[in-house]
Structure formats: structure tokens, C-alpha cells
Amino acid sequence: MTTQSNAVPDDPLDSRVIAPPAMSPTRPFYWSVRRELWENRSIYIAPLAVAGVSLLGFLIATLGRALSTRNLTHWRMILEEPYHFVTALIMGTAFVVGLFYCLDALHSERRDRSILFWKSLPVSDLTTVFSKASIPFVVLPLLAFAITVATHFIMLLLSTAVLLASGLSAATLWAQVWTSQVQLLYHLVTVHVLWYAPLYAWMLLVSGWARRAAFLWAALPPLAIFIVEKLVFNTTHFGALLIYRVTGPENFDMTEPGSAAIHPMMHHGVGGFLSTPGLWTGFVVAAIFLAAAVRLRRYQGPI
């Protein structure tokens, strides 16, 4: 009598070790960015709220002024006025939201001790910091541009209805607004992304270092440098540098001799902007600040 063998038959499928699927290198970054959007709704709520208030103001003030006058030529001038103002409001809101987001990005996870959980995940500090930096560098400018275009489109529809009802053509207004959208995109890329890079990077660095009152720690060192320079050397070079960085290169005459003015938001061409020394020094400073923020997050714990 033979006993049944308990040996496991040799089956290559049974002995094969199933390896987990390889994760894409960009997938942790993608989900890190989505996490920022989930946790910080002001990124898109604030520009949308400003756009809504602007539309309401356009309906009440601008259309009211246009309908209250009998001069048809004056109608067109009134309807063309608010577009640049609305653009400035939305872009300014996106800039302020970006600054306050950077100040809270690395500080909040240390304050609520969620950094312990996020560090337990297979996401590097470099990916985390870069995902947070992508909000002011990429997400907010794109959101501001999309919201501005949508707001302008609604305003155009309302303006067109008023102009057509009065017997005037809206073709010129549509052409002007379309041209301003291309110029707006150029402005966002050059100024709000490239030129403001060291400002956002500085805020991220302070957010990862300060234990409390991150806003004060972001403002006090530059203020202290300005005061010491003024008292010791009686100069204001650092203050002028800060103003130059905050206001942007467009407030300075960078047009080539003999060239015509392009647009109030575009006082210089691509060549003039890329040849600005402040742009490249700003890149170097921003890279240093971001590298320091990555290193700080690697060794910082909860507050």
C-alpha cells in the first residue's frame, strides 16, 4: 500500500514570484499636486470669487453707465474699459494667494503633525517640495489665465448684446480682447512664473524653517537688511532691489530704441526679457532657496 505524497507538484506558475507593478516616476508627483489642491481650496476659490464679483460689478456699473448715455461712440469706450481692470484683479489675487500658500505649505504639515504620516509614504522630500512649488509656478498662473479668459468671454457676450442692440459692431472689441489674451499669457509666463520665482522660493524656505509666525520671519530679515544698510552705509540698494523684484521688470523701460510700445502689460519683448540680468540671478537664488527647503524638510519634524 502506498501513501499519497504531500509534495507540491513542480509548477512554474506556482513557484513564480509575482512582482508588484513598477510605479511611474511621475505618479507620486501627480498625486502630491492633487493633494495640495484638495487641502488648499483657496487656490481656486479666491480667483473664482474675484471673477464673480468683477462680473457683478461689470453688470451694475459698466452696463449701467453705457445704457445711461445716448452717445453711441461713448458706449464702446465704456465697454472697453473694465477688461484690463478685471485682469489685474484676478492676477493680483493669484499672486497674493501664491505668496500665502507658500508661507503655509511646509509649515502647516509640521504644525498639525501630519508630516509624520506623509514622510512614511514612499514620496521623497524633493518630490514633496517641488509639488508644492508647482502650485505658484504652474497651477495658479494657469488657473488665473483660464478664469480670466472665461470672465472676459462672459463680459464680451454681454457687451456684444449691448452693442448689437444699439446698431454698433462688436468686431473691434472681440479683436482687442483676443489680442489681450495672448499678451496676458505672455505676461503670466514671464512675470508671474519666471520673475517671481525667488519670491515664492523664499516663502517656501521660510515655511519649512519657521516654527511660528512664518509671515514675520519672511518679512523681518529683508527689513533688517534694509535698515542696517541705511544706517551703516546710508544707501538703499537692497530696498530698490526688492522693489524691482516685486513690481516686475515691466515698470522699467526695456523697449528697444525706435520700437513702438507693445502693451501696458508688455513693455519689452522676449529678447529684452531674457537678456535681463535680474532674471538669471533670480533663477540662481530661487534654486538655492528650493534646495535649502528640500534639505530642511528632510531633517525637520513636527512643531
C-alpha positions as CSV (number, residue, x, y, z in Angstrom):
1,M,0.0,0.0,0.0
2,T,1.3,3.3,-1.0
3,T,0.6,6.6,0.7
4,Q,-0.3,9.7,-1.2
5,S,2.6,12.1,-1.4
6,N,2.1,15.5,0.1
7,A,4.8,17.1,-2.1
8,V,3.7,20.1,-4.1
9,P,3.9,19.4,-7.8
10,D,6.5,21.3,-9.6
11,D,4.5,24.1,-11.4
12,P,6.4,27.0,-12.7
13,L,3.3,29.2,-12.2
14,D,3.1,28.3,-8.5
15,S,6.7,29.0,-7.8
16,R,6.8,32.2,-9.7
17,V,7.0,35.3,-7.6
18,I,4.6,38.0,-8.7
19,A,6.4,41.3,-8.5
20,P,4.4,44.4,-7.8
21,P,3.9,46.7,-10.8
22,A,6.5,49.4,-11.1
23,M,5.3,52.8,-10.2
24,S,5.8,55.6,-12.7
25,P,8.3,58.2,-11.5
26,T,5.8,61.0,-12.2
27,R,2.9,59.3,-10.3
28,P,4.0,60.4,-6.8
29,F,4.4,64.0,-8.1
30,Y,1.0,63.9,-9.7
31,W,-0.8,62.7,-6.5
32,S,1.2,65.2,-4.4
33,V,-0.1,68.1,-6.6
34,R,-3.6,66.7,-6.3
35,R,-3.2,66.5,-2.6
36,E,-2.3,70.2,-2.5
37,L,-5.4,71.1,-4.5
38,W,-7.6,69.0,-2.1
39,E,-6.2,70.6,1.0
40,N,-6.0,74.2,-0.2
41,R,-9.3,75.1,-1.8
42,S,-8.4,78.8,-1.7
43,I,-6.1,78.2,-4.7
44,Y,-9.1,78.2,-7.0
45,I,-11.9,79.6,-4.8
46,A,-10.3,83.0,-4.3
47,P,-9.8,83.8,-8.1
48,L,-13.3,82.5,-8.8
49,A,-14.7,84.7,-6.1
50,V,-12.9,87.8,-7.5
51,A,-14.1,86.9,-11.0
52,G,-17.7,86.6,-9.8
53,V,-17.5,90.0,-8.0
54,S,-16.0,91.5,-11.1
55,L,-18.8,90.2,-13.3
56,L,-21.3,91.6,-10.9
57,G,-19.6,95.0,-10.9
58,F,-19.4,94.9,-14.7
59,L,-23.2,94.3,-14.9
60,I,-24.1,97.0,-12.4
61,A,-21.5,99.8,-13.2
62,T,-20.3,99.4,-16.7
63,L,-23.5,98.3,-18.4
64,G,-25.4,100.8,-16.3
65,R,-23.1,103.6,-17.4
66,A,-23.3,102.6,-21.1
67,L,-27.1,102.4,-21.1
68,S,-27.4,105.7,-19.3
69,T,-25.7,107.7,-22.1
70,R,-27.1,108.4,-25.5
71,N,-23.7,108.8,-27.2
72,L,-23.2,105.6,-29.0
73,T,-19.5,106.2,-29.5
74,H,-19.1,106.7,-25.8
75,W,-20.8,103.3,-25.3
76,R,-17.9,101.5,-26.9
77,M,-15.3,103.3,-24.8
78,I,-17.2,102.5,-21.6
79,L,-17.5,98.8,-22.5
80,E,-13.8,98.5,-23.3
81,E,-12.6,100.0,-20.0
82,P,-13.1,97.2,-17.5
83,Y,-11.2,94.3,-19.2
84,H,-7.7,95.3,-18.1
85,F,-9.0,96.1,-14.6
86,V,-10.6,92.7,-14.2
87,T,-7.4,91.1,-15.5
88,A,-5.3,93.0,-12.9
89,L,-7.7,92.0,-10.1
90,I,-7.6,88.2,-10.9
91,M,-3.8,88.2,-11.5
92,G,-3.2,90.2,-8.3
93,T,-5.4,87.7,-6.4
94,A,-3.5,84.8,-7.8
95,F,-0.2,86.4,-6.8
96,V,-1.3,87.0,-3.2
97,V,-2.8,83.5,-2.9
98,G,0.5,82.1,-4.1
99,L,2.5,84.0,-1.5
100,F,0.3,83.0,1.4
101,Y,0.1,79.4,0.1
102,C,4.0,79.2,0.0
103,L,4.2,80.6,3.6
104,D,1.9,77.8,4.8
105,A,2.8,74.9,2.5
106,L,5.6,73.3,4.6
107,H,4.6,75.0,7.9
108,S,1.1,73.6,8.2
109,E,2.2,69.9,7.9
110,R,4.6,70.5,10.8
111,R,2.1,72.3,12.8
112,D,-0.6,69.6,12.6
113,R,2.0,66.8,12.8
114,S,0.8,65.3,9.5
115,I,4.4,65.4,8.3
116,L,4.9,62.1,10.2
117,F,2.3,60.5,8.0
118,W,3.5,62.0,4.8
119,K,7.1,61.0,5.5
120,S,6.0,57.4,6.0
121,L,4.9,57.3,2.4
122,P,7.3,56.4,-0.5
123,V,7.5,60.1,-1.6
124,S,10.8,61.9,-1.5
125,D,11.3,65.3,0.1
126,L,12.3,66.6,-3.4
127,T,9.0,65.5,-4.9
128,T,7.0,67.0,-2.0
129,V,8.8,70.4,-2.2
130,F,8.5,70.5,-6.0
131,S,4.9,69.6,-5.9
132,K,4.2,72.5,-3.5
133,A,6.4,74.8,-5.7
134,S,4.4,73.8,-8.7
135,I,1.3,75.5,-7.3
136,P,2.5,79.1,-7.6
137,F,4.8,78.3,-10.6
138,V,2.3,76.4,-12.7
139,V,-1.2,75.8,-11.3
140,L,-2.1,79.3,-10.1
141,P,-0.9,81.0,-13.4
142,L,-2.9,78.5,-15.5
143,L,-6.0,78.9,-13.2
144,A,-5.7,82.7,-13.4
145,F,-5.4,82.6,-17.2
146,A,-8.4,80.2,-17.6
147,I,-10.6,82.2,-15.2
148,T,-9.6,85.5,-16.8
149,V,-10.4,84.1,-20.3
150,A,-13.8,82.8,-19.1
151,T,-14.6,86.1,-17.4
152,H,-13.7,88.1,-20.5
153,F,-15.8,85.8,-22.6
154,I,-18.9,86.4,-20.5
155,M,-18.2,90.1,-20.5
156,L,-17.8,90.0,-24.3
157,L,-21.2,88.3,-24.7
158,L,-22.8,91.0,-22.6
159,S,-21.0,93.8,-24.3
160,T,-21.8,92.4,-27.7
161,A,-25.5,92.2,-26.9
162,V,-25.5,95.9,-25.8
163,L,-23.5,97.0,-28.9
164,L,-25.7,95.0,-31.4
165,A,-28.8,96.3,-29.8
166,S,-27.6,99.8,-30.4
167,G,-26.6,99.1,-34.0
168,L,-22.8,99.1,-33.4
169,S,-20.4,96.4,-34.4
170,A,-18.5,94.4,-31.8
171,A,-15.8,93.1,-34.1
172,T,-13.2,95.6,-32.9
173,L,-13.9,94.7,-29.3
174,W,-13.6,91.0,-29.9
175,A,-10.3,91.5,-31.8
176,Q,-8.8,93.7,-29.0
177,V,-9.8,91.2,-26.3
178,W,-8.4,88.2,-28.2
179,T,-5.1,90.1,-28.6
180,S,-5.0,90.9,-24.9
181,Q,-5.4,87.1,-24.1
182,V,-2.2,86.3,-25.9
183,Q,-0.4,89.2,-24.2
184,L,-1.8,88.0,-20.8
185,L,-0.4,84.5,-21.3
186,Y,3.0,86.0,-22.1
187,H,2.8,88.2,-19.0
188,L,1.9,85.3,-16.7
189,V,4.8,83.2,-18.0
190,T,7.4,85.9,-17.9
191,V,6.5,87.8,-14.7
192,H,4.3,85.6,-12.5
193,V,6.3,82.4,-13.2
194,L,9.9,83.3,-14.1
195,W,10.3,86.7,-12.5
196,Y,8.6,86.0,-9.2
197,A,10.4,82.6,-8.8
198,P,12.8,83.8,-6.0
199,L,9.9,85.3,-4.0
200,Y,7.9,82.1,-4.0
201,A,11.0,80.0,-3.2
202,W,11.9,82.3,-0.3
203,M,8.4,81.9,1.1
204,L,8.7,78.1,0.8
205,L,12.1,78.2,2.6
206,V,10.7,80.2,5.5
207,S,7.7,77.9,5.7
208,G,9.9,74.9,6.2
209,W,12.1,76.7,8.7
210,A,10.0,78.9,10.9
211,R,8.3,77.4,14.0
212,R,5.7,80.1,14.2
213,A,4.7,83.4,12.7
214,A,6.1,82.5,9.3
215,F,4.9,85.8,7.8
216,L,7.0,87.8,10.2
217,W,10.1,85.6,9.6
218,A,9.6,86.2,5.8
219,A,9.4,89.9,6.2
220,L,11.8,90.7,9.1
221,P,15.1,89.6,7.5
222,P,14.7,91.8,4.4
223,L,13.5,94.6,6.6
224,A,16.5,94.2,8.9
225,I,19.0,94.2,5.9
226,F,17.3,97.4,4.6
227,I,17.6,99.1,8.0
228,V,21.2,98.1,8.6
229,E,22.3,99.2,5.1
230,K,20.5,102.6,5.6
231,L,22.1,103.2,9.0
232,V,25.6,102.0,8.1
233,F,26.1,103.0,4.5
234,N,23.2,105.5,4.1
235,T,22.2,103.7,0.9
236,T,19.0,101.9,-0.2
237,H,20.3,99.4,-2.8
238,F,18.7,96.4,-1.2
239,G,15.3,98.2,-0.9
240,A,15.5,99.2,-4.6
241,L,16.3,95.6,-5.4
242,L,13.3,94.3,-3.5
243,I,11.0,96.9,-5.2
244,Y,12.4,95.9,-8.6
245,R,11.7,92.2,-7.9
246,V,8.2,92.8,-6.5
247,T,7.0,95.3,-9.1
248,G,8.5,93.3,-12.0
249,P,10.6,94.4,-15.0
250,E,7.6,95.9,-16.8
251,N,7.7,99.1,-14.8
252,F,11.2,99.8,-16.3
253,D,11.8,101.0,-19.8
254,M,13.1,97.9,-21.6
255,T,11.9,98.6,-25.1
256,E,14.4,98.7,-27.8
257,P,15.2,102.2,-29.3
258,G,12.8,103.0,-32.1
259,S,10.3,100.3,-31.2
260,A,6.7,101.0,-30.5
261,A,5.0,100.4,-27.2
262,I,3.6,96.9,-27.3
263,H,1.0,96.9,-24.4
264,P,0.7,98.3,-20.9
265,M,1.5,94.8,-19.6
266,M,4.3,94.1,-22.1
267,H,6.8,96.9,-22.2
268,H,9.5,94.6,-23.6
269,G,9.9,91.7,-26.0
270,V,11.2,88.2,-25.4
271,G,14.7,89.1,-26.2
272,G,14.7,92.1,-23.8
273,F,13.3,90.0,-21.0
274,L,15.7,87.0,-21.5
275,S,18.7,89.4,-21.5
276,T,17.7,90.9,-18.2
277,P,20.4,90.1,-15.6
278,G,17.8,90.1,-12.8
279,L,16.1,87.1,-14.4
280,W,19.1,84.8,-14.3
281,T,20.2,85.9,-10.9
282,G,16.7,85.3,-9.7
283,F,16.9,81.7,-11.1
284,V,20.1,81.1,-9.1
285,V,18.6,82.5,-5.9
286,A,15.4,80.5,-6.4
287,A,17.3,77.3,-6.9
288,I,19.3,77.9,-3.7
289,F,16.2,78.5,-1.7
290,L,14.4,75.4,-3.1
291,A,17.4,73.2,-2.4
292,A,17.5,74.6,1.2
293,A,13.8,73.9,1.6
294,V,14.3,70.3,0.5
295,R,17.1,69.8,2.9
296,L,15.1,71.4,5.8
297,R,12.1,69.1,5.2
298,R,14.4,66.1,5.3
299,Y,15.5,66.9,8.8
300,Q,12.6,68.9,10.2
301,G,9.9,67.2,12.4
302,P,6.6,68.4,13.8
303,I,6.5,71.5,15.8
